[in-house]
Amino acid sequence: MKKIQVSQTELKVSEIGLGLMRMNSLTDEEAKKVIQTAVDNGITFFDHADIYGGGESERIFGRAFSEMGIARDAVHVQSKTGIVPGKMYDFSKEHIIQSVEESLERLKVDYLDALLLHRPDTLVEPEEVAEAFDLLKQQGKVRYFGVSNQNPMQIELLKKYVKQPLVFNQLQMSVSHHPMIDAGLNVNRSNELSLDRDGSLLDYSRLHNMTIQPWSPFQAGNGNSGIVFDHPEYKELNVVIERMAEEKSVSREAIAIAWLLRHPAKMQPIIGSMNPERIAATAKASDVSMSRLEWYELYRSGGFQLP
């Protein structure tokens, strides 16, 4: 597994991360197998959120990891905060600090390598966020900070007050869902793909040394219509994925992740499988070489025409 250097930090992390949203469905022994499979295949970055499984995903991970004998500094543990499910978003100082303390207790670790603000809070008071980050940093409870699902101006507002660099932005992206890429390819056009919905977020992230963490990298489009593999709306894309998988002797999942890794933005995809065999197969994406022509063929086969 290749490593990527996270700009503005000392973090050198696996270029693929494992998201633990579904870990609440596992027993402790099953969780140990998932964690061990990931580590054995070079995936040492674990992504959590305080709301995953109502906190149970972090709790199961914490129990399993603490019994496995893996050194804490051999892995990177990230969590997210700011969503109060079904009620509101909350970036208040009190909520951020309480959330981190509860996550640390559930995870059975002394610190987080990274903390992300999960979804934008329109009532955000960035001064409070700055105070929370300062305290968590001073106490050694969080090493680095970032955001999730935020646009450039929301990030700039935070940066006006927050002293620490914001080094991650977790955003939905897959081989069939990539509006940030579409808008950049269709500049000065009047078609649907030319709409810039995110404020040139892809280029902004590269300019400001933010590592994009694509989430739901196998999702079919932007809805809840399942994964892209064998999806009836992406027949041609699946043909190309399967052909490349056969040519490169890897899984379909590895091809889909390799497509993201090929982008020079140095993204860190977050996969969410709790299937050890699929985790191992997907990890091979790190070793897949993809040409420029192959990358664009996958893009076009998803039904996205070049201008």
C-alpha positions in Angstrom: 0.0 0.0 0.0 1.4 3.4 -1.0 1.5 6.2 1.5 0.6 9.8 0.9 2.0 12.8 2.8 -0.8 15.0 4.1 0.3 18.6 3.3 0.9 20.9 6.3 1.3 17.9 8.6 3.6 15.2 9.7 1.0 12.6 8.7 2.1 10.0 6.2 -1.0 7.9 5.7 -2.2 4.9 3.7 -3.6 6.2 0.4 -6.8 4.3 1.0 -8.8 4.6 4.3 -11.4 2.4 5.8 -14.7 4.0 6.9 -16.4 2.4 9.9 -20.0 3.6 9.5 -21.2 0.0 9.3 -19.1 -1.5 12.1 -22.0 -1.4 14.5 -23.4 -4.4 12.6 -20.4 -6.6 13.6 -19.5 -8.6 16.6 -16.2 -7.8 18.4 -14.6 -10.8 16.8 -15.8 -9.8 13.3 -14.5 -6.3 13.9 -11.1 -7.7 14.8 -11.0 -9.6 11.5 -11.9 -6.4 9.6 -9.3 -4.4 11.3 -6.6 -7.0 10.9 -7.4 -7.5 7.2 -7.1 -3.8 6.6 -3.8 -3.6 8.4 -2.4 -6.7 6.7 -3.2 -5.1 3.4 -1.7 -1.7 4.3 -4.9 0.2 5.1 -4.0 1.8 8.4 -6.3 4.9 8.3 -9.6 4.4 10.1 -12.4 6.9 9.6 -15.2 7.3 12.2 -17.9 9.7 13.1 -19.6 10.2 16.4 -23.0 9.4 14.9 -22.1 6.1 13.2 -24.4 3.5 14.6 -25.3 6.0 17.3 -21.8 5.7 18.6 -21.7 1.9 18.6 -19.4 1.7 15.6 -16.7 3.6 17.6 -17.4 1.5 20.7 -17.0 -1.8 18.9 -13.8 -0.6 17.2 -12.4 0.6 20.5 -13.1 -2.8 22.2 -11.7 -4.8 19.3 -8.6 -2.6 18.6 -7.6 -2.4 22.3 -7.4 -6.2 22.4 -5.4 -6.7 19.2 -2.0 -5.6 20.3 -1.6 -3.2 17.4 0.5 -0.1 18.4 -1.5 3.1 18.5 1.1 4.9 16.4 0.9 2.2 13.7 -2.5 3.5 12.7 -4.3 6.8 12.1 -7.7 7.3 13.7 -10.0 10.0 12.5 -13.5 11.0 13.6 -16.1 13.6 12.7 -18.5 15.8 14.6 -21.3 18.3 14.1 -24.4 16.3 13.2 -27.2 15.9 15.7 -29.3 13.3 13.7 -32.7 14.4 12.7 -32.5 17.7 14.6 -29.7 20.0 13.6 -26.0 20.6 12.9 -23.9 21.9 15.8 -20.5 23.5 15.5 -20.7 25.0 19.0 -17.6 24.9 21.2 -19.5 22.9 23.8 -20.7 20.3 21.3 -17.3 19.8 19.5 -15.4 19.3 22.8 -18.0 17.0 24.3 -18.2 15.0 21.1 -14.4 14.5 21.0 -14.2 13.4 24.6 -17.0 10.9 24.1 -15.4 9.6 20.9 -12.1 9.1 22.6 -13.8 7.2 25.4 -15.6 4.9 23.0 -12.5 4.4 20.8 -10.3 3.7 23.9 -7.6 6.0 22.5 -5.9 9.1 24.0 -6.0 11.2 20.9 -7.4 11.5 17.3 -5.1 12.0 14.4 -7.7 14.1 12.8 -11.1 15.6 13.6 -13.4 16.8 10.8 -16.5 19.0 11.0 -19.0 16.6 9.4 -21.5 18.8 7.5 -21.9 22.6 7.3 -23.7 24.3 10.2 -25.3 27.5 8.9 -25.4 28.8 12.4 -21.6 28.3 12.8 -19.8 30.9 14.9 -16.2 30.3 13.7 -14.8 32.0 16.8 -16.3 29.1 18.8 -14.8 26.5 16.5 -11.4 28.2 16.9 -11.7 28.1 20.7 -12.6 24.4 20.6 -9.8 23.5 18.2 -7.3 25.4 20.3 -8.3 23.6 23.4 -8.3 20.2 21.8 -4.9 20.8 20.3 -3.4 22.1 23.5 -4.7 19.1 25.5 -3.2 16.7 22.9 -6.6 15.2 22.1 -6.6 16.1 18.4 -3.5 16.4 16.2 -5.0 17.8 13.0 -8.3 19.2 11.8 -10.4 19.3 8.7 -13.9 19.5 7.3 -16.3 17.4 5.4 -18.8 18.4 2.7 -17.8 22.1 2.8 -17.3 24.6 -0.1 -14.4 27.1 -0.5 -16.1 30.0 1.1 -17.2 28.0 4.1 -13.7 26.9 4.5 -12.3 30.4 4.1 -14.7 31.6 6.8 -13.3 29.1 9.2 -9.7 29.8 8.3 -10.2 33.5 9.2 -10.4 32.4 12.8 -9.0 28.9 13.1 -5.2 28.9 13.7 -4.6 25.3 12.7 -4.5 24.3 9.0 -7.6 22.5 7.7 -5.9 19.6 6.0 -8.8 17.3 4.9 -12.1 17.7 3.1 -14.2 14.6 2.9 -16.5 14.8 -0.2 -18.7 12.3 -2.1 -17.0 11.2 -5.3 -17.0 8.0 -7.4 -16.4 7.0 -11.0 -20.1 7.7 -11.6 -20.5 10.8 -9.4 -17.9 13.6 -9.9 -19.6 17.1 -10.4 -16.4 18.8 -9.3 -14.5 17.2 -12.2 -17.4 17.7 -14.7 -17.6 21.5 -14.1 -13.8 21.8 -14.6 -14.0 20.0 -18.0 -17.0 22.0 -19.2 -15.8 25.5 -18.7 -17.6 28.1 -20.8 -20.3 25.7 -21.8 -24.1 25.9 -21.2 -24.8 22.3 -20.6 -25.8 20.6 -17.4 -22.2 19.4 -16.7 -20.9 23.0 -16.8 -22.7 24.0 -13.6 -20.2 24.7 -10.9 -22.1 23.7 -7.8 -19.1 23.7 -5.4 -17.1 26.8 -6.2 -14.2 25.2 -8.0 -13.7 23.0 -4.9 -11.4 20.6 -6.6 -8.9 23.2 -7.7 -9.3 25.1 -4.4 -8.3 22.0 -2.5 -5.2 21.5 -4.7 -4.3 25.2 -4.3 -4.7 25.1 -0.6 -3.0 21.8 0.0 -6.2 20.0 1.3 -6.4 16.3 0.9 -9.8 15.3 -0.5 -11.2 12.1 1.0 -13.8 10.7 -1.4 -16.6 8.9 0.4 -19.1 6.4 -1.1 -16.6 5.7 -3.9 -18.8 2.9 -5.2 -22.1 4.8 -5.1 -24.1 4.9 -8.3 -24.6 8.6 -9.0 -25.8 11.0 -6.3 -28.9 9.2 -5.1 -29.6 6.2 -3.0 -29.7 3.8 -5.9 -27.1 1.3 -4.7 -23.6 0.7 -6.0 -22.4 1.2 -9.5 -21.4 -2.4 -10.1 -24.1 -4.2 -12.2 -26.2 -1.0 -12.1 -28.6 -0.9 -15.1 -28.0 2.8 -15.7 -24.2 2.2 -16.1 -24.0 -0.8 -18.4 -21.2 0.6 -20.6 -19.2 1.7 -17.5 -19.5 -1.8 -16.1 -18.3 -3.3 -19.3 -15.2 -1.1 -19.2 -14.6 -1.7 -15.5 -14.8 -5.5 -15.9 -12.5 -5.4 -18.9 -9.9 -3.4 -17.1 -10.2 -5.6 -14.0 -9.6 -8.7 -16.1 -6.6 -7.0 -17.9 -5.0 -5.9 -14.6 -5.9 -9.0 -12.6 -7.7 -7.1 -9.9 -11.3 -6.7 -8.7 -13.9 -4.2 -10.0 -13.6 -2.4 -6.7 -9.9 -1.9 -7.2 -10.5 -0.4 -10.7 -13.0 2.1 -9.3 -10.6 3.2 -6.5 -7.6 3.3 -8.9 -9.6 5.8 -11.0 -9.8 8.1 -8.0 -6.1 7.6 -7.1 -5.0 8.4 -10.7 -6.1 12.0 -10.2 -3.2 14.2 -9.4 -5.0 15.8 -6.5 -3.6 12.9 -4.4 -7.0 11.9 -3.0 -7.4 9.4 -0.2 -10.6 7.4 -0.9 -12.5 6.1 2.1 -14.0 2.7 1.5 -16.8 1.4 3.7 -16.9 -2.4 3.3 -17.0 -4.6 6.3 -16.3 -7.7 4.2 -12.6 -8.8 4.7 -12.3 -10.3 1.3 -13.5 -7.2 -0.4 -11.3 -5.0 1.7 -8.3 -7.1 0.7 -9.3 -7.0 -3.0 -9.9 -3.2 -3.0 -6.5 -2.5 -1.3 -4.8 -3.8 -4.5 -5.9 -0.5 -6.2 -2.8 1.1 -4.7 -0.7 -1.0 -7.1 -2.8 -0.4 -10.2 -1.3 1.6 -12.9 -3.9 3.6 -14.9 -3.0 5.6 -18.0 -4.5 8.9 -19.0 -6.4 7.2 -21.8 -7.8 4.6 -19.5 -8.9 7.2 -17.0 -10.8 9.2 -19.7 -12.3 6.0 -21.1 -13.8 5.2 -17.7 -15.0 8.8 -17.4 -16.7 8.7 -20.8 -18.2 5.2 -20.4 -20.2 6.5 -17.4 -22.2 8.6 -19.9 -20.2 11.8 -19.5 -19.4 13.4 -22.8 -16.2 15.4 -23.3 -16.9 18.9 -24.6 
